């Protein structure tokens, strides 16, 4: 697909957002929701699965910037709308491509978006993608937003690609997200269980929380709850869903405003 076609879909906001809950273990509540583009809409109305297009975007700096800005603004607007209608304290979790974080106007883009959409910075979590390198400018920008605004930072899909231990030295993460490949082997594979426990202990030592991704059955849910994981995500908790369905989920499981 040509760059111009992708740019045109982004500029026209022909992106269909879906959401997926991140469950808080031990509280029977869910107030954090990941939003992402599930489909792109062509000019003739045809819906295209997002993943092949996202792979092109991730390899192109100009498309990365255009897409990242559009996604940030649209997801922030939708979060505020859903939160208002549901009367909730919904937190937006958003995948962040490092090339965007490194850009000279990244911090200002985030500040402006929050100010104009009304999304509280404390209700925004960036999941730093493992698919691009993060340079020192990106680390500095993320740490600045974390320190000054209280925006939460999560390391996406820990244990894959560029999401590794050295990155923990450079960014003030609040959370690491354990890649779904770990949960897929639990509880049958003893070494996978031991590795997950070790990673949880490391997170505890660093005073950061862990979110286990890919939870698809009750045994996995109970395992991660027992070892002290803070959040979980996967089909057992809730599969990716259109935003109107997500709003219903928020109304049912989210905390009402005024609660922390």
C-alpha positions as CSV (number, residue, x, y, z in Angstrom):
1,X,0.0,0.0,0.0
2,X,1.3,3.4,-0.9
3,X,2.3,6.0,1.7
4,X,-0.1,8.5,0.2
5,X,-3.1,6.2,0.7
6,X,-2.2,5.5,4.3
7,X,-1.6,9.3,5.0
8,X,-5.0,10.0,3.4
9,X,-6.8,7.6,5.7
10,X,-5.1,9.0,8.8
11,X,-5.8,12.6,7.8
12,X,-9.5,11.8,7.2
13,X,-9.6,10.0,10.6
14,X,-10.7,6.8,8.8
15,X,-9.4,4.8,11.7
16,X,-11.7,2.4,13.7
17,X,-10.7,2.3,17.4
18,X,-11.3,-0.7,19.6
19,X,-10.6,-1.1,23.3
20,X,-9.6,-3.8,25.7
21,X,-9.8,-3.9,29.5
22,X,-6.8,-4.3,31.8
23,X,-8.2,-5.9,35.0
24,X,-7.0,-5.0,38.5
25,X,-6.4,-8.2,40.4
26,X,-8.0,-8.4,43.8
27,X,-10.4,-5.5,43.4
28,X,-13.0,-6.9,41.0
29,X,-12.8,-3.6,39.1
30,X,-11.4,-2.4,35.8
31,X,-10.5,1.2,35.2
32,X,-7.7,1.0,32.7
33,X,-8.4,0.4,29.0
34,X,-6.1,0.1,26.1
35,X,-7.2,1.8,22.9
36,X,-5.8,1.0,19.5
37,X,-6.7,1.1,15.8
38,X,-8.3,-2.2,14.7
39,X,-9.4,-1.2,11.2
40,X,-8.7,1.5,8.6
41,X,-11.5,2.5,6.2
42,X,-10.8,3.1,2.5
43,X,-12.5,5.8,0.6
44,X,-14.9,3.2,-0.8
45,X,-15.9,2.2,2.7
46,X,-14.0,-1.1,2.7
47,X,-12.5,-1.9,6.2
48,X,-8.9,-3.1,6.2
49,X,-7.4,-4.9,9.2
50,X,-4.9,-2.6,10.8
51,X,-1.9,-4.9,11.4
52,X,-0.4,-4.9,7.8
53,X,-0.8,-1.1,7.6
54,X,0.7,-0.6,11.1
55,X,3.8,-2.6,10.0
56,X,4.3,0.0,7.2
57,X,3.7,2.9,9.6
58,X,6.3,1.5,12.1
59,X,9.0,1.5,9.3
60,X,8.3,5.1,8.1
61,X,9.2,8.1,10.3
62,X,6.8,10.5,8.6
63,X,3.9,8.0,8.9
64,X,4.8,7.3,12.5
65,X,4.5,10.9,13.4
66,X,1.2,11.5,11.5
67,X,-0.4,8.3,12.9
68,X,0.8,8.8,16.5
69,X,-0.6,12.4,16.7
70,X,-3.9,11.4,15.2
71,X,-4.2,8.3,17.5
72,X,-3.3,10.3,20.6
73,X,-6.0,13.0,19.9
74,X,-8.8,10.6,18.9
75,X,-8.2,8.2,21.8
76,X,-8.1,11.1,24.3
77,X,-11.4,12.5,22.9
78,X,-13.1,9.1,23.0
79,X,-11.8,8.4,26.6
80,X,-13.3,11.7,27.8
81,X,-16.6,11.0,26.1
82,X,-16.9,7.5,27.5
83,X,-15.8,8.5,30.9
84,X,-18.4,11.3,31.0
85,X,-21.2,9.0,29.9
86,X,-20.2,6.2,32.2
87,X,-19.5,8.5,35.1
88,X,-16.1,6.7,35.6
89,X,-12.5,7.4,36.4
90,X,-11.4,5.6,33.2
91,X,-7.7,5.6,32.4
92,X,-6.5,5.4,28.8
93,X,-3.6,3.1,28.0
94,X,-2.1,3.9,24.6
95,X,0.7,2.2,22.7
96,X,3.5,4.7,22.0
97,X,5.9,4.4,19.1
98,X,9.4,5.6,20.3
99,X,10.0,7.7,17.1
100,X,7.1,9.9,18.2
101,X,8.5,10.2,21.8
102,X,11.8,11.3,20.4
103,X,10.4,14.1,18.3
104,X,11.0,17.7,19.2
105,X,7.3,18.6,19.6
106,X,6.3,15.4,21.4
107,X,6.0,17.0,24.9
108,X,4.1,20.0,23.5
109,X,1.8,17.8,21.5
110,X,0.9,15.8,24.6
111,X,0.4,18.9,26.7
112,X,-1.9,20.5,24.1
113,X,-3.9,17.4,23.6
114,X,-4.6,17.0,27.3
115,X,-5.5,20.7,27.6
116,X,-7.9,20.7,24.7
117,X,-9.6,17.4,25.2
118,X,-9.8,17.7,29.0
119,X,-8.2,14.3,29.7
120,X,-6.4,14.4,33.0
121,X,-2.6,13.5,32.6
122,X,-3.0,11.2,35.6
123,X,-5.6,9.2,33.4
124,X,-3.1,8.6,30.6
125,X,-0.6,5.7,30.4
126,X,1.8,5.3,27.6
127,X,2.9,1.8,26.7
128,X,6.3,2.2,25.1
129,X,6.4,-0.1,22.0
130,X,9.1,-2.7,21.7
131,X,9.1,-2.3,17.9
132,X,11.3,0.8,17.6
133,X,14.5,1.9,19.3
134,X,14.1,4.6,22.0
135,X,17.0,7.1,22.0
136,X,18.0,9.5,24.8
137,X,15.8,12.3,23.6
138,X,12.8,9.9,23.9
139,X,13.8,8.8,27.4
140,X,14.2,12.4,28.5
141,X,10.8,13.4,27.1
142,X,9.0,10.5,28.7
143,X,10.7,11.1,32.1
144,X,9.7,14.8,31.8
145,X,6.0,14.0,31.3
146,X,6.1,11.4,34.1
147,X,7.7,13.8,36.6
148,X,5.9,17.0,35.7
149,X,2.4,15.8,34.7
150,X,2.2,12.4,36.4
151,X,1.6,10.5,33.1
152,X,2.1,6.8,33.7
153,X,4.7,4.8,31.7
154,X,4.6,1.1,30.9
155,X,7.1,-1.0,29.1
156,X,5.2,-2.9,26.4
157,X,5.6,-6.6,25.9
158,X,8.6,-7.1,28.2
159,X,10.9,-9.8,27.1
160,X,10.5,-9.2,23.3
161,X,12.4,-7.1,20.8
162,X,13.6,-3.9,22.5
163,X,11.6,-4.2,25.7
164,X,14.4,-5.4,28.0
165,X,16.2,-4.9,31.3
166,X,18.6,-2.1,30.0
167,X,15.6,0.1,29.2
168,X,14.5,-0.1,32.8
169,X,17.7,1.9,33.7
170,X,16.7,4.8,31.4
171,X,13.0,5.3,31.8
172,X,11.0,5.8,35.0
173,X,8.5,3.1,34.3
174,X,5.5,2.6,36.6
175,X,4.7,-0.8,35.0
176,X,6.1,-3.5,32.9
177,X,3.8,-5.6,30.7
178,X,4.7,-9.2,30.5
179,X,4.4,-10.4,26.9
180,X,1.6,-12.8,26.2
181,X,4.0,-15.6,25.2
182,X,4.7,-16.2,28.9
183,X,1.0,-16.7,29.8
184,X,0.6,-19.1,26.9
185,X,2.9,-21.6,28.7
186,X,1.4,-21.2,32.1
187,X,0.7,-23.2,34.2
188,X,1.8,-26.3,32.2
189,X,5.4,-25.2,31.8
190,X,7.3,-25.1,35.1
191,X,10.1,-23.0,33.8
192,X,7.7,-20.4,32.4
193,X,6.0,-20.2,35.8
194,X,9.4,-19.7,37.5
195,X,10.4,-17.0,35.0
196,X,7.1,-15.1,35.5
197,X,7.6,-15.3,39.3
198,X,11.2,-14.0,38.9
199,X,10.0,-11.1,36.8
200,X,7.4,-10.3,39.4
201,X,10.1,-10.3,42.1
202,X,12.3,-8.0,39.9
203,X,9.3,-5.6,39.4
204,X,8.7,-5.6,43.2
205,X,12.3,-4.8,43.9
206,X,12.2,-1.9,41.4
207,X,8.9,-0.7,42.9
208,X,7.0,-1.0,39.7
209,X,3.8,-3.0,38.9
210,X,3.3,-5.8,36.5
211,X,0.5,-6.4,34.0
212,X,0.2,-10.0,32.6
213,X,-1.0,-10.1,29.0
214,X,-2.6,-13.0,27.2
215,X,-4.7,-14.4,30.0
216,X,-7.1,-16.8,28.3
217,X,-8.2,-19.2,31.1
218,X,-9.0,-19.3,34.8
219,X,-5.8,-21.1,35.7
220,X,-3.7,-18.3,34.2
221,X,-5.8,-15.7,35.9
222,X,-5.4,-17.3,39.3
223,X,-1.6,-17.9,38.8
224,X,-0.9,-14.2,38.1
225,X,-3.2,-13.0,40.9
226,X,-1.4,-15.4,43.3
227,X,2.1,-14.2,42.4
228,X,1.1,-10.6,42.9
229,X,0.6,-9.2,39.4
230,X,-1.2,-5.9,39.6
231,X,-3.2,-6.1,36.3
232,X,-4.1,-8.6,33.7
233,X,-5.3,-8.5,30.1
234,X,-6.6,-11.2,27.7
235,X,-9.6,-12.8,26.3
236,X,-10.8,-14.2,29.6
237,X,-11.1,-10.7,30.9
238,X,-12.3,-9.1,27.7
239,X,-11.4,-9.4,24.1
240,X,-10.8,-6.3,21.9
241,X,-14.2,-4.7,21.4
242,X,-15.8,-1.7,19.6
243,X,-16.0,1.4,21.7
244,X,-19.7,1.2,22.2
245,X,-19.3,-2.2,23.8
246,X,-16.3,-0.9,25.8
247,X,-18.5,1.8,27.2
248,X,-20.9,-0.9,28.6
249,X,-17.9,-2.7,30.1
250,X,-16.8,0.5,31.8
251,X,-20.2,1.1,33.2
252,X,-20.3,-2.4,34.7
253,X,-16.8,-2.8,36.0
254,X,-15.4,0.8,36.4
255,X,-15.2,2.7,39.6
256,X,-17.6,5.7,39.8
257,X,-16.1,9.1,39.9
258,X,-15.1,10.2,43.3
259,X,-13.5,6.9,44.1
260,X,-9.8,6.2,43.8
